[in-house]
Every structure is written in structure tokens, then in C-alpha cells.
Amino acid sequence: MSSPLSIASVTSVIKSVLENGLVMHGATAVVGELAVTAMPPDRITTGADERSQLNIYLYRITPNTAWRAIPSDATRTNGARAVPLSLDLHYLLTAYGERDYHAETLLGSAMELLHQTPVLTHETIAPTLASLAERSGSGASVFADVIDSIDQITLSPEFLSMEDLTKLWSALQARFRLSATYQASVLMRAAPDVAVPSRSSRNR
């Protein structure tokens, strides 16, 4: 992985896409003030004090074997192919509602948005991360390695059975809410070449 912040950056990009997209799709006109978060579901307030909120939570990580098999142009100095780390990130997208139909409106808007933008390219990812870095006050230069490390994010819905979904919510120890699951397949850019000493030089 090019940076330990890469996985968190993917979540940040998806969260930002949802935040901007919900406004553009008019969800705020229906539900009013809302929040988009990336928290564990058991930390979100539900019940009488529940507010209109969309939450995206990374609950599982698996290797993407298909993209890992794609040849890379980058090679290390010893001639071996430099294979970028390719992962599948599995997210639980959950909608909470302060009033009737707010949850359905939020989840429907979010699913339509992700359906319309199934692939996020580096041309979209890089400026989004740069904007997030500037808003945080840290400066984009601090996240330069992260901005350059993510090549593509492909988003696709995962349709879990009711049994699997129930098991997931049970494991999270949170109140069941209207939700959908998504897979984000992430293609990382190959890390810079690193000189590997030859056998003869190591024996000197």
C-alpha cells in the first residue's frame, strides 16, 4: 500500500461524493438538515433523538484477485513486476430518519447517486482529497502520497440475504435500520521502485 491513509481516504472520497450528491439531487429539500457520517452504527443515536442521517461504515476488507492479476508497467530494479495493492472494501450504507419517509428518501437518493457514478477515476479522486485536506487545515502537501496512491474506485451494490444482513447487524450490536451494502473495488497505483541489492553485493 502506498500510504497507511489510503483506506481511510477511500472512505473519505465516498463520503464526500454522497454529501455533495445528496444536495445536488435535492434530498435536503425533502428532509431538511442532514448529516453524512462514517461511524460505527452502534455509536449513532437512534430512537426519540434520532436525526436524519446517512452513514457509510467499512465493515470488511478482502483482496481483489482480479485486478491484482492485471499486469503493471512498473517494475522493480531487480526485474520483478511491482504489483499494486488491490482491495475490495465492503460498506454498510444506512439511512436514519427524524420523520416519516426521511430514511427511505435518503437511502433512495444515495443509491441512485451511486448507480449514476459507479466508477470514480483518479481525475475525480485527486481533487476531492485535495479539497478535503485543505478544509481540514492540514494542507494538501501532507496528503500528497495519498492523493497519488489511489488510481480508481469502482462501486457496486452487494445484495445480502436477510439472514446475512441480520447477522451483520447483530455483530455490530446496533439497532437494525434501513440499509444497503456496497463493494468498493480499489486499485492502488504501484509504489515507486525500490532498489533491491543483488546477491553478490549482500555477501560483501
C-alpha positions as MATLAB code, in Angstrom:
seq = 'MSSPLSIASVTSVIKSVLENGLVMHGATAVVGELAVTAMPPDRITTGADERSQLNIYLYRITPNTAWRAIPSDATRTNGARAVPLSLDLHYLLTAYGERDYHAETLLGSAMELLHQTPVLTHETIAPTLASLAERSGSGASVFADVIDSIDQITLSPEFLSMEDLTKLWSALQARFRLSATYQASVLMRAAPDVAVPSRSSRNR';
ca = [
       0.000    0.000    0.000;
       1.395    3.408   -0.923;
       0.183    5.006    2.292;
      -1.434    3.816    5.532;
      -4.053    6.529    4.932;
      -5.211    5.021    1.626;
      -8.146    3.035    3.041;
      -9.366    5.978    5.121;
      -9.023    8.164    2.030;
     -11.332    5.881    0.027;
     -13.984    6.195    2.728;
     -13.487    9.973    2.738;
     -13.947   10.165   -1.035;
     -17.166    8.124   -0.961;
     -18.480   10.190    1.958;
     -17.719   13.406    0.067;
     -19.427   12.122   -3.086;
     -22.541   11.317   -1.033;
     -22.529   14.682    0.755;
     -22.293   16.687   -2.468;
     -24.601   14.408   -4.424;
     -27.441   14.452   -1.888;
     -27.507   18.248   -2.050;
     -27.449   18.284   -5.857;
     -30.200   15.642   -6.032;
     -32.464   17.694   -3.790;
     -32.538   15.378   -0.776;
     -32.094   18.323    1.588;
     -35.220   19.929    0.138;
     -37.202   16.919    1.375;
     -35.582   16.066    4.720;
     -34.078   19.441    5.602;
     -30.832   19.437    7.559;
     -28.995   16.118    7.383;
     -25.613   14.636    8.192;
     -23.409   12.209    6.285;
     -21.098   10.280    8.590;
     -18.666    7.352    8.572;
     -19.116    5.986   12.082;
     -19.722    2.548   13.603;
     -23.527    2.082   13.684;
     -23.537    1.389   17.433;
     -22.302    4.957   18.037;
     -25.192    6.609   16.187;
     -28.080    7.940   18.238;
     -31.397    6.248   17.478;
     -34.850    6.413   18.971;
     -36.502    9.616   20.168;
     -33.389   11.725   19.482;
     -32.711   10.215   16.053;
     -31.964   12.693   13.300;
     -31.971   12.439    9.527;
     -28.587   10.967    8.727;
     -26.786    8.801    6.176;
     -23.932    6.669    7.453;
     -21.307    4.750    5.497;
     -19.376    2.194    7.511;
     -16.486   -0.010    6.382;
     -17.096   -3.415    7.931;
     -14.928   -5.766    5.869;
     -11.819   -5.799    3.650;
     -10.958   -8.508    1.103;
      -8.302   -8.791   -1.636;
      -9.316   -8.115   -5.217;
      -7.699  -11.017   -7.035;
      -8.935   -9.973  -10.494;
      -7.239   -6.569  -10.514;
      -4.161   -7.983   -8.829;
      -3.637  -10.233  -11.858;
      -3.588   -7.285  -14.275;
      -0.007   -6.676  -15.482;
       1.595   -3.438  -14.350;
       4.077   -1.394  -16.392;
       6.054   -0.627  -13.255;
       8.932   -2.939  -12.425;
      11.367   -3.024   -9.574;
      15.085   -2.710  -10.178;
      15.591   -6.486   -9.945;
      13.209   -7.028  -12.864;
      10.245   -8.286  -10.818;
       6.818   -6.807  -11.543;
       5.631   -4.268   -8.955;
       2.050   -5.288   -8.211;
      -0.131   -2.526   -6.736;
      -2.239   -3.473   -3.729;
      -5.821   -4.011   -4.938;
      -8.583   -4.319   -2.356;
     -12.337   -4.724   -2.066;
     -13.813   -2.593    0.706;
     -17.258   -3.630    1.890;
     -19.521   -0.881    3.204;
     -22.816   -0.757    5.046;
     -24.844    2.241    3.868;
     -27.532    3.094    6.425;
     -30.244    5.742    6.488;
     -31.759    7.220    9.644;
     -34.849    9.392    9.725;
     -36.077   12.082   12.067;
     -39.543   11.887   10.489;
     -41.635    9.557    8.338;
     -40.075    8.704    4.956;
     -36.804   10.524    5.672;
     -34.832    7.284    5.819;
     -36.380    5.979    2.598;
     -35.700    9.306    0.857;
     -32.064    9.390    1.943;
     -31.264    5.800    1.055;
     -33.088    6.029   -2.275;
     -31.226    9.208   -3.202;
     -27.885    7.711   -2.181;
     -28.460    4.501   -4.142;
     -29.478    6.440   -7.248;
     -26.377    8.604   -6.908;
     -24.027    5.618   -6.613;
     -25.815    3.947   -9.543;
     -25.083    7.002  -11.689;
     -21.423    7.205  -10.632;
     -20.218    3.585  -10.421;
     -16.591    4.424  -11.216;
     -14.509    7.145   -9.591;
     -11.332    7.835  -11.566;
      -8.120    9.454  -10.389;
      -9.279   12.686  -12.040;
     -12.173   12.759   -9.552;
     -10.385   11.245   -6.560;
      -7.342   13.549   -6.534;
      -9.159   16.922   -6.375;
     -11.627   15.524   -3.840;
      -8.803   14.505   -1.497;
      -7.012   17.805   -2.072;
     -10.188   19.698   -1.167;
     -10.684   17.575    1.959;
      -7.087   18.211    3.005;
      -7.452   21.973    2.559;
     -10.706   22.075    4.520;
      -9.079   20.172    7.370;
      -6.404   22.825    7.616;
      -3.606   20.312    7.179;
      -2.568   21.398    3.704;
      -2.747   19.250    0.612;
       1.013   18.601    0.676;
       0.614   16.423    3.787;
      -1.628   14.048    1.803;
       0.366   14.162   -1.439;
       1.288   10.478   -1.206;
      -2.344    9.514   -0.577;
      -3.621   11.635   -3.450;
      -1.216    9.920   -5.824;
      -1.762    6.386   -4.498;
      -5.397    5.693   -5.492;
      -5.959    5.093   -9.187;
      -9.629    4.043   -9.332;
     -12.624    3.176   -7.152;
     -15.400    1.006   -8.587;
     -18.668    0.941   -6.617;
     -21.214   -1.850   -6.928;
     -24.159   -2.952   -4.761;
     -23.981   -6.196   -2.822;
     -27.320   -7.835   -2.143;
     -27.047   -9.742    1.107;
     -29.744  -12.170    2.157;
     -31.933  -11.169    5.082;
     -30.134  -13.787    7.158;
     -26.685  -12.381    6.371;
     -27.880   -8.819    6.906;
     -29.365   -9.766   10.277;
     -26.106  -11.447   11.295;
     -24.177   -8.322   10.296;
     -26.359   -6.036   12.386;
     -26.181   -8.476   15.281;
     -22.380   -8.468   15.106;
     -22.407   -4.662   15.085;
     -24.565   -4.663   18.229;
     -26.727   -1.867   16.854;
     -30.413   -1.335   16.187;
     -31.415   -2.522   12.733;
     -32.115    0.301   10.311;
     -32.902    0.565    6.595;
     -29.624   -0.179    4.827;
     -27.819   -1.425    1.728;
     -24.380   -2.938    1.258;
     -21.790   -1.882   -1.312;
     -18.432   -3.096   -2.524;
     -15.734   -0.597   -3.430;
     -13.006   -2.194   -5.522;
      -9.894   -0.080   -5.118;
      -6.955   -0.114   -7.491;
      -3.826    1.354   -5.940;
      -1.036    2.775   -8.035;
       2.209    0.840   -7.898;
       4.694    2.061   -5.327;
       7.912    3.699   -6.579;
      10.723    1.354   -7.497;
      12.884    0.310   -4.609;
      16.456   -0.831   -5.223;
      16.921   -4.466   -4.229;
      20.585   -5.410   -3.544;
      21.971   -8.241   -5.633;
      23.128  -11.466   -4.023;
      26.782  -10.563   -4.676;
      26.503   -7.132   -3.035;
      24.795   -8.611    0.047;
      27.666  -11.052    0.510;
      30.349   -8.392    0.576;
];
